[in-house]
Amino acid sequence: MAHALLMDDLRVQKIVHRDGRVSFTIMEPGGLVHPLADSFLLLHAGSGSDRTYAYALVDHLRWLRHEGLDAGSVRFDDLERYMGAVGADVPAPWGAPWRVGKRPYGNSALRTAASCLKGFYVHHAGLGMNTELGRQLDLKRMPTRADRSRAFLGHTREAMAANPLAPRFQRRRHPKMLPEGAREAMLKEASSARDQLAVHWLSDGCLRVGELCGLHLVDLHLRPDAACGQCRWPHVHECHRDGLANEARAKTKHPWELGSDGVIRGGLVKRASPMMVHAYFDYMLDEYPRGASHGMLLVQQHGQGKGLPWAPEGARKMVSRAGERAGLGRIRPHAYRHSFTTAVLDASGGNLVIARDAGGWASVEVVEEIYAHVDIHDPAFDAALRTVWGTA
């Protein structure tokens, strides 16, 4: 079964397989599969990056047609021109911005697009198409200290893949966090027990909005000493599932299973705070629809979809509207993760491992890079400076 996500000259097509797997491809205007795109995207089916690569690639293929080029003859300087256009905000030496009316790609999105383009052209160069471009893109570099520390037996690595299209990496040293007192202000504007549950769970659970909306009731072990035996305290199992009705899914793909005893084991286990547990019981007792067969935690409360699973976009809009009503401006759900991780890092005395596991981050390097910087108002920071200045 296929659902069109974007109607245009070329469009991304979502395919839901009979076994529940989800994959993405790109369709021609006449309804035929784009063969070059499909060959590449099949390599990433089910990887978690397939949807992102599909949208990055469809934009590039549209640009090729706009410029009168094709994948078999495009040159390296054409790809450089595309990367300049897709990230441009104003006309520049590379020409007018390509994404007119939309925000230009930031550093992270540009690096993703560069990775997609390199993979696409190197893959087809291996099949005999545009081999010179593939040779120009398939470069190597010396491994850095960080590469060696991240890789298993990294000291044996002599070369790492390099991408000449990728921009210089920019460290995200100042993530956008919630305003002071945002939680209390948001709770006052939350109009239902479900919305208050969302605020509490985003605040205390460090959940991404897709993970929150993808939770099933069986994933919640909110009493001490649950039957899973994986955590003695109330906790939640984040389980990656494809093909959910609301298109929500967890980002990470930790192995999990539903045992014969009906108990979920595995996934990413996260502790649940007392406020998360209280908000859950308030919501289940007052608002959860009786007889809901989908088994998901959060449901729509109004309109034609009443009682159906709540989509991540609905949760984003709820958070944004509540923030506007509270006078906080536009609030994005991901700001809760930034605030939570920063708070845990401060409370643990800078322990990166605790912050990593509490927030479900991929590595301590990510936590250190984004969050581990000193508070300039810290007394120890002030004392160190005064010692150096000779004014202690």
C-alpha positions as a printed Julia matrix, in Angstrom:
392×3 Matrix{Float64}:
   0.0     0.0     0.0
   1.42    3.4    -0.94
   0.58    6.92    0.26
   1.81   10.06   -1.53
   3.4    12.47    0.92
   4.21   15.23   -1.54
   2.51   16.01   -4.89
   4.84   17.74   -7.32
   6.86   17.08  -10.49
   8.81   14.4    -8.64
   7.41   13.23   -5.33
   8.33   11.09   -2.37
   6.21    7.98   -1.99
   5.77    6.13    1.29
   5.24    2.38    0.94
   3.68    0.36    3.76
   4.4    -3.33    3.24
   2.09   -6.14    4.3
   4.34   -7.1     7.17
   4.24   -3.52    8.52
   7.64   -2.44    7.23
   7.85    1.08    5.8
  10.08    2.21    2.95
  10.34    5.27    0.74
  10.94    5.82   -2.95
  10.63    8.63   -5.51
   7.98    8.67   -8.23
   8.04   10.23  -11.7
   5.14   12.49  -12.77
   3.55    9.63  -14.75
   3.39    7.37  -11.7
   6.51    5.33  -12.48
   9.26    4.69   -9.94
  12.4     6.76  -10.5
  14.87    3.89  -11.12
  18.08    5.63  -10.04
  16.55    6.97   -6.83
  14.87    3.68   -6.0
  18.11    1.72   -6.46
  19.86    3.97   -3.94
  17.02    4.24   -1.41
  16.64    0.47   -1.28
  20.1     0.37    0.31
  18.74    2.4     3.26
  15.27    0.88    3.6
  14.42    0.52    7.28
  17.63    2.23    8.37
  15.99    5.26    9.98
  17.58    7.6     7.43
  15.52    6.4     4.44
  12.84    9.08    4.75
  15.39   11.87    5.31
  17.44   10.73    2.31
  14.3    10.47    0.14
  13.39   14.12    0.76
  16.99   15.29    0.35
  17.3    13.37   -2.91
  13.98   14.48   -4.41
  14.97   18.11   -3.92
  18.26   17.5    -5.72
  16.6    15.65   -8.6
  14.14   18.51   -9.06
  17.08   20.93   -9.15
  18.78   18.82  -11.84
  15.69   19.06  -14.04
  15.4    22.79  -13.36
  19.01   23.24  -14.51
  18.67   20.95  -17.54
  21.08   18.37  -16.08
  20.86   14.65  -15.41
  22.53   12.32  -12.94
  24.63   10.68  -15.63
  26.37   13.86  -16.76
  26.34   16.18  -13.73
  29.79   17.37  -12.67
  31.39   18.04   -9.31
  31.16   21.82   -9.73
  27.43   21.41  -10.42
  27.04   19.67   -7.08
  28.98   22.45   -5.37
  26.64   24.95   -7.03
  23.61   22.99   -5.76
  24.97   22.89   -2.19
  25.52   26.64   -2.36
  22.03   27.29   -3.69
  20.22   25.03   -1.22
  21.87   26.71    1.75
  21.65   30.27    0.44
  19.41   32.86    2.04
  20.17   35.66   -0.45
  21.51   35.73   -4.04
  25.24   35.02   -4.04
  27.98   33.9    -6.45
  26.28   30.5    -6.74
  23.08   32.16   -8.0
  19.62   32.67   -6.52
  18.52   30.53   -3.53
  16.93   27.28   -4.64
  14.47   26.85   -1.76
  12.59   30.09   -2.37
   9.89   30.63    0.26
  11.47   28.08    2.62
  14.2    28.34    5.19
  17.64   27.58    3.72
  19.37   24.46    4.98
  21.35   24.89    8.16
  24.7    23.27    8.84
  23.23   19.96    9.99
  20.82   19.7     7.05
  23.61   20.58    4.6
  25.77   17.79    6.0
  22.87   15.36    5.63
  22.28   16.45    2.03
  26.01   16.09    1.3
  25.99   12.57    2.73
  22.95   11.67    0.62
  24.46   13.04   -2.6
  27.79   11.33   -2.04
  26.08    8.01   -1.36
  23.83    8.37   -4.4
  26.58    9.16   -6.9
  29.18    6.78   -5.46
  26.58    3.98   -5.55
  25.8     4.56   -9.21
  29.46    5.09  -10.09
  30.01    1.56   -8.83
  27.38    0.47  -11.36
  29.2     2.24  -14.18
  27.42    5.63  -14.3
  29.38    8.88  -14.05
  32.47    7.14  -12.72
  34.62   10.29  -12.76
  32.21   12.06  -10.38
  32.17    9.01   -8.15
  35.98    9.08   -7.99
  35.96   12.76   -7.02
  33.47   12.14   -4.22
  34.9     8.91   -2.8
  37.74   10.48   -0.81
  39.54    9.41    2.36
  41.1    11.34    5.22
  43.29   10.61    8.2
  41.31    9.62   11.33
  41.12   12.16   14.12
  41.48   11.41   17.83
  37.67   11.48   18.16
  37.36    8.97   15.31
  39.76    6.64   17.04
  38.03    6.91   20.4
  34.59    6.21   18.89
  35.62    3.26   16.72
  36.11   -0.24   18.09
  39.83   -1.0    17.81
  40.07    2.53   16.38
  43.85    2.6    16.69
  43.98    0.26   13.68
  42.04    2.65   11.43
  44.3     4.19    8.81
  41.73    6.18    6.83
  38.19    7.54    7.21
  35.61    8.47    4.57
  35.59   12.15    3.65
  32.92   14.17    1.89
  34.11   17.13   -0.2
  30.54   18.45   -0.43
  30.0    18.7     3.32
  30.38   22.12    4.99
  32.71   22.63    7.91
  31.17   21.17   11.05
  29.71   23.76   13.42
  29.56   22.83   17.08
  26.16   23.44   18.67
  27.35   25.09   21.84
  24.19   26.92   22.8
  21.02   24.84   22.32
  17.73   26.68   22.56
  16.2    25.87   25.94
  12.9    26.68   27.6
  12.33   30.1    29.18
  12.45   30.28   32.97
   9.2    29.0    34.51
   7.98   27.6    31.2
   6.67   24.36   32.67
   4.31   26.01   35.16
   3.14   28.53   32.58
   2.49   25.8    30.0
   0.53   23.68   32.48
  -1.8    26.62   33.16
  -2.55   26.85   29.43
  -2.9    23.11   28.82
  -6.62   22.63   28.29
  -6.91   18.9    29.03
  -5.4    16.1    31.07
  -3.82   14.76   27.87
  -2.08   18.07   27.18
  -0.87   18.3    30.78
   0.45   14.74   30.48
   2.37   15.78   27.35
   3.96   18.73   29.18
   4.98   16.59   32.18
   6.34   13.75   30.05
   8.29   16.06   27.76
   9.69   17.88   30.81
  10.65   14.86   32.95
  11.06   12.06   30.42
  13.36   13.75   27.9
  11.21   12.24   25.16
  11.26   13.29   21.54
   7.77   14.14   20.3
   7.77   11.14   17.94
   8.7     8.86   20.85
   5.97   10.33   23.04
   3.23    9.93   20.42
   4.45    6.43   19.56
   4.06    5.04   23.09
   1.69    2.11   23.63
   0.08    1.3    26.95
   2.1    -1.94   27.17
   5.29    0.14   27.02
   4.5     1.78   30.35
   5.68    0.07   33.51
   4.65    2.72   36.0
   4.71    0.65   39.18
   7.84   -0.37   41.11
   9.37   -3.8    40.43
   7.66   -4.32   37.07
   7.53   -7.81   35.58
  10.12   -6.97   32.9
  12.85   -7.07   35.56
  14.84   -4.35   33.82
  14.25   -1.47   36.24
  13.04   -1.48   39.84
  11.5     2.01   39.52
   8.56    3.19   37.39
   9.81    3.42   33.82
   8.95    3.49   30.13
  10.18    1.31   27.27
  10.77    3.3    24.06
  10.23    0.82   21.23
  10.79    1.62   17.56
   7.77    0.57   15.5
   7.11    1.11   11.81
   3.7     1.6    10.24
   1.86    3.26   13.15
  -1.4     4.95   12.2
  -0.17    8.37   13.36
   3.25    7.89   11.67
   5.09    8.35   14.97
   8.2     6.35   15.68
  11.14    6.29   18.05
  14.42    7.51   16.6
  16.61    4.82   18.11
  16.18    1.15   17.23
  17.04   -0.74   20.38
  15.94   -4.42   20.2
  12.69   -5.18   22.01
  10.09   -7.91   22.23
   6.62   -8.56   23.59
   6.92  -11.74   25.62
   4.4   -14.54   25.79
   3.39  -13.15   29.19
   2.35   -9.88   27.53
   5.29   -7.92   29.02
   7.5    -5.63   26.95
  11.24   -6.11   27.39
  14.06   -4.19   25.77
  13.89   -0.94   23.88
  15.3     2.2    25.46
  14.37    2.17   29.16
  13.76    5.58   30.77
  12.79    6.36   34.36
   9.38    7.94   34.97
   9.02   10.73   37.53
   6.2    10.83   40.13
   4.58   13.7    38.18
   4.64   11.59   35.02
   2.85    8.79   36.87
   0.25   11.14   38.39
  -0.43   12.77   35.01
  -0.87    9.33   33.46
  -3.51    8.21   35.96
  -5.37   11.54   35.73
  -5.52   11.2    31.96
  -6.51    7.51   31.94
  -9.27    7.99   34.53
 -10.76   11.18   33.07
 -10.21   11.22   29.32
  -8.91    8.01   27.79
 -11.63    6.54   25.52
 -13.08    3.26   26.67
 -12.8     0.48   24.13
  -9.9     2.0    22.16
  -8.5    -0.9    20.15
  -5.23    0.64   18.95
  -3.6     0.42   22.38
  -1.69    3.7    22.04
  -1.3     6.17   24.88
  -2.21    9.53   23.35
  -5.4    10.02   21.35
  -7.13   12.8    19.46
  -9.9    14.45   21.43
 -11.84   16.37   18.78
 -12.95   16.25   15.15
 -13.38   13.33   12.8
 -10.32   11.57   14.19
 -11.59   11.6    17.77
 -10.28    8.54   19.6
  -7.57    7.81   17.04
  -3.84    8.02   17.88
  -2.54   11.57   18.31
  -0.03   12.53   15.6
   3.31   14.2    16.43
   2.29   17.25   14.41
  -0.76   17.65   16.66
   1.48   17.55   19.74
   3.83   20.14   18.23
   0.92   22.48   17.51
  -0.47   22.04   21.02
   2.9    22.95   22.57
   3.28   25.92   20.24
  -0.22   27.26   20.95
   0.19   26.84   24.71
   3.5    28.69   24.56
   1.93   31.57   22.65
  -0.98   31.82   25.1
   1.45   31.78   28.04
   3.41   34.66   26.52
   6.52   32.51   26.01
   6.62   32.75   22.24
   6.84   29.73   20.01
   7.93   26.66   22.0
   9.21   23.55   20.24
   9.02   20.14   21.97
  12.74   19.52   21.44
  13.53   22.42   23.77
  12.38   20.18   26.63
  15.21   17.72   25.82
  17.77   20.52   25.87
  16.54   21.84   29.2
  16.31   18.37   30.76
  19.81   17.33   29.74
  21.33   20.6    30.92
  19.55   20.27   34.28
  20.71   16.66   34.76
  24.26   17.61   33.86
  24.23   20.42   36.43
  22.61   18.27   39.13
  25.08   15.39   38.62
  28.15   17.61   38.88
  28.91   17.34   35.18
  28.68   13.53   34.95
  28.39   12.91   31.21
  27.44    9.24   31.54
  24.48   10.05   33.81
  23.31   12.79   31.43
  23.7    10.46   28.44
  21.68    7.61   29.95
  19.03    9.83   31.54
  18.32   11.52   28.23
  18.86    8.57   25.95
  21.62   10.25   23.94
  23.75    8.2    21.59
  27.1     8.96   23.22
  28.81   11.05   25.86
  30.54   12.91   23.0
  27.17   14.32   21.91
  26.35   15.45   25.45
  29.8    16.96   25.98
  29.74   18.79   22.65
  26.32   20.38   23.11
  25.84   20.81   26.85
  29.09   20.49   28.78
  30.14   24.12   29.1
  30.57   26.0    32.31
  28.1    28.51   33.72
  29.89   31.89   33.68
  28.09   32.78   36.93
  29.42   29.7    38.76
  31.44   30.72   41.88
  34.26   28.36   40.92
  34.43   29.94   37.47
  34.53   33.4    39.01
  37.25   32.38   41.49
  39.42   30.91   38.72
  39.23   34.08   36.67
  40.0    36.32   39.63
  43.03   34.17   40.44
  44.33   34.55   36.89
  43.6    38.28   36.93
  45.36   38.71   40.27
  42.23   40.13   41.94
  41.27   37.11   44.04
